[in-house]
Amino acid sequence: MKIGFTSSPLLANKLLAVYAVAITAVAGGVLLLPAQKPTPNVVYSLFKVGQTTADQTVVANGWKPVGYACQAANPEQIAQGTGATVCGYKYTTASHNIITQAGIDWLACVMGKVLKCNSSTSQAANFIAVACLSAAPACTTTTGCPPAQLATDTVLANEIAANGLGRIAGGFSHANVTTVFYTISNLFTDTGVATNNICTSALFTKSAGGVMVFENAFSLTNLNPSDTLTVTWTVTL
């Protein structure tokens, strides 16, 4: 449909009215756009020992292939007989976390300095945990990943406590003044004798128990003995 006007002293006003209607329609369209997904802030780096090419099953699960590489073995890998150098294939994936209701309470207590809020208020949320989909240590289940994550969660279901994958205090990094975020990270090495299929992680305030402040689901991975998984949480202030 075409809209036109004959010459008239009111032409400018009519054009202004059409422009206003058009802008209103655009503004209305913007308001109706679907919400954008949060930027991924939990990054996972996987190193599969012995692989020379990308595992298509791993890629199909959501991991991005990085490439083949050789590197110095860490003490856990050497203890498993890998030798001083390990070679394998690298992958990466990332996703965004949720903050639990208990985590919100913990944050309010910490920022408000009300140390009597709960027993874990004075603890930093820097303990990284990972979990599988079936009762540990038999982490053999591969279906149903990622599991539903709810703000009401207080524990990380099927958290792994052995085979080099147990909860541990991650390394803290923050550039004073120049950044508005900090990171908590750790490199896990699978020291077990069987495959561990994992796809969830969390940040806790204690090495056992405590408050689960943040929870995250990521692309399913099958960690084999001597494989490593680096988990890096970026918390924006």
Secondary structure, DSSP 8 states (H G I E B T S, - for coil): ------S-TTHHHHHHHHHHHHHHHHHHHHHTS--------EEEEEEEET--S--HHHHHTT-EEEEEEEEE--HHHHHTT--SEEEEEEEEEEE--EE-HHHHHHHHHHHHT-TTS-TTTTS-S-EEEEEESSSTT-----SS-S----TT--S-TTB--STT-S-EE-EEE--TTT-SEEEEEEEEE--SSS-EEEEEEEEESSSSSS-EEEEEEEEEEEE-TT-EEEEEEEEE-
